[in-house]
Amino acid sequence: MDFEFSDEQEQLRDAVRRWVDKGFGFERRHALAKAGGQTREVLGELNDLGLSGLAVPETHGGMGFGAIEAMVVMEELGRGLVNAPYAQAALVAPALLSHAPDALQQAWLPKIAAGEALVVLAQQERASRYRLDQVATQATQAGDSWKLNGTKIVVPAGDEADAFIVSARISGDERDAAGVALFLVDKGAAGLTVRGYPAQDGARAADLVLADTPATLLTKQGHDALEHAADVGIAALCAEGVGLMDRMLALTVDYMHQRKQFGVPIASFQALRHRVADIKMQLELARSMSFFASLKLGEPAEARRRALSQAKVQLGNSMRFVGQQCVQVHGGIGVTDEYAGSHYFKRLTVIELSFGDTLHHLGEASARMRDTAGVFA
């Protein structure tokens, strides 16, 4: 199999890297986080690069690129610690809207591609525990219209979004996957209350309360659409995690060459050199599984879900190891708010908890094993 990137993919990587190096240094990122984490301006700059339409089909004004291009972009955004909800806005939302009727796609996908609309997924509930079929929010139909009642939590950039894709139950009990549907809710809809707050990693999140809130039906096969979108989100987070770890390792190595003990740089100490080798090993394991995750997005649902869970397990283990080891090498400075390394560690921690933590996906991968325990079977 050819793992070389095409010239077009390398040009895409260079464009994102140049923007990060020129326009999104740590000082700007830190200032945005301290100010509350609002990043619509940053999304606008990414749109100027054409990235808003990366995953939107060309028929709707997008670029029509695939999973590998998304992986390339997310790696660079991770390396630059860009705290904008790019994956949610430009990757997850188009994946969900691909399950919508043509009229709804035509109404929203061109806006997403042009950077005119920020649409985010509102799926998580207090009792869901990462389960996509655990949905208590209720949808009731009156004629051709729908109304939603329930609460969604930790919605990425929820108080900056223009619309929400909300999971709600149209039948069955709280764990009946067949009864889950998806709806589109405008930010100005009656009965919708949005409470925003800064997240631990310097971004924004919000809780939504829906009280007889008007909504547009996106699809009644909501669970299948959620699984697809969650896997797109996991692959994006895996790539971002690789970029974060790559940069955090570079910061650590630079620090080891500057920090001196007994009159010599600590980079000369064999024990620390061995530790860096272990960190590098975990980074490369994570990188290979990030490739694996992106390549498996086009597989049938069963194989895709198993592969993405396996990737999330490896990334979770690698991110924890790399983050902890790099902080320990730095010592006290590694956890100070003024130092970039601590912010990389925070973001790695948040990624580990997003779309299911390591233990959750270990259980998912185990449940999907059949006649073999082979990772790549």
Secondary structure, 3 states (H helix, E strand, C coil): CCCCCCHHHHHHHHHHHHHHHHHCCHHHHHHHHHCCCCCHHHHHHHHHCCHHHCCCCHHHCCCCCCHHHHHHHHHHHHHCCCCCCHHHHHHHHHHHHCCCCHHHHHHHHHHHHCCCCCEEEECCCCCCCCCCCCCCCEEEEECCEEEEEEEEEEEECCCCCCEEEEEEECCCCCCCHHHEEEEEEECCCCCEEEEEEECCCCCEEEEEEEEEEEEEEEECCHHHHHHHHHHHHHHHHHHHHHHHHHHHHHHHHHHHHHCEECCEEHHHCHHHHHHHHHHHHHHHHHHHHHHHHHHHHHCCHHHHHHHHHHHHHHHHHHHHHHHHHHHHHHHHHHHCCCCHHHHHHHHHHHHHCCCCCHHHHHHHHHHCCCCCCCCCC
